[in-house]
Amino acid sequence: MSTSTLTNSVVSGRVVAVIAVAGLVTSGVLGFLYSFDDARAQWPQVPPPAQDALTQSLDLDRIDGFRYVNDSQVQVTDELGHKFAMKFTTPCPEFKTAKDFSLVTESYRNLDRFTAVSVGGHTCTFKDFALEH
C-alpha cells in the first residue's frame, strides 16, 4: 500500500465518521426540541386546589348515578334519590362521555373526605358539592 492510498482511506474514514456523528447530534437536538411542542408532554397538569369537599358520612353514603350538566357541573344522585350539584374549579369535559369516575382524597388520614374526582385520566377538584334545592 502506498502512502497516498493509506492517507485517502484514513481521510475518507474520518469524513464518514464526522458525517455520522453530525447526523446523530442533529437528530438528538431536533428530537429534544420537537418534544416540547406539545405543552401536555412537558409536565403533567396539576389540578388547582379544591374549594370544597365531600364527606361521605355527612353528605351521602352511596352514589347511585350521575348526569353530565356541563363541563363545570355534574348532577349526582344518591341511593335515596337526593340530587347533588358537583361543581368543579376548572372545566372537566371528560364527564361528557364518562361511564364512571373515582373519588379522590387528599391524604391517607381522611379517607372519607373527597376533594376531587378522577375521570378519563384527569383530576377535577371540587369548587362546590351541595344538595340541590
N, C-alpha and C positions, 0 to 999 in steps of 0.2 A: 504494500500500500504506500502510496506517495503521500507526502505531507499535505499537498493541496486537497487530496481526496479526504484525508482524515480531518482537515480543518473544515471542509464543506459539510461533512456529516455531523460534526460537533455543532457547527453553527445552525444547521437545519434542525437538529435535535433541540437545541436551545430555543429556537424560534417556535417550534411546535409546543414546547413546554410553556413558554410565555403566553402563547395564544390560549392554551388550555386553562392556565391559571387566571388569565384575564376573563375568560368566559365564566369560570366558576365564581369569581368575585362579582362580576356583573349580575349573574343570576341571583346570587345571595343578596345583593343590595336591592335589586328590583323586587325580589320576594319580600324582603323586610319592609320596604316602602309600601308595597301593594297590600300587605296585611293590615295596614292602618287605615285603609279606605272605608271600611265598614266600622262605624262607631261601636256597634254591639260586639265586634270582635276584640276591641281593645280592653274593656273592663266589663265585668258583669254589672247589670243595673242594680243599684241598691235602692230598695223602696224607701220612701220617706217615712218618718216616724208616725206611729199611729196616734190618732187624736181621741180614740175611744176603744173600749174593749168589750168583749162578750164574755161574761162569766157564766159558765154552764149551770151552776147550781142556783143562780139568781135569775137569769134571763130566760133560758129554755133548756129543757133536758134533752130533747131529741129533735133533729131537723127532719121533717117528713118530706119536704120538697122545696124547690126554689124556681123562680121565674125571672128571666132577664127583663129588666125595665129599660135601662140604657147603659152606656159604658161606665157611668159613675154610680149606678144603683142596681141592686138585685133584691127582689122580694123573697123572703124566706118564710116558710110555713112550718109551724111545729106540730107535734102529734095531736094537739087539741084544736087545731085549725086557726090558731092565732097567727097573724101576719106581722112580720118584722121587716123594717127597711134596713138593708145593709148598704151603707153609702161608703165610697172609697175616697181616699185622699187624692188619688190621680186616676184617670180613666183606666178601666180594666176590660178592654174589648174581648178578651178571651172568654168571658162568660157568655157571649152571644151564641157560641156553638158548644158550650161545655155540657157534658153529661153528668159530671161530678166535680167536687172540689175538696180540698183538705183545709181544715182549720189549723192555724199556725200559732204557737205560743212564743213568748219572748225568752223564757228561760225554763229551766227544769224545776224551779221552785213552785211555779203557779201553773200546774198542768191543766187546770180547769178555767184558765183565763186566756182567751184568744184575742189577738190584736190584728190578725190578718188572715187572708185565705191564700192558698196556693192553687192556681188553676192554669192549665196549659203551660206549665214551666215558668210561670211568672208569679210573683208575690204581690198582692194588693192589700195595702193596710187600710184599716177602718178609719173613716172620718166620723161616722156615726153609726150606731147599731141600736135601734129603738123599735118599740112596739108601735105599729101603725094605728092611728085612731080613726 
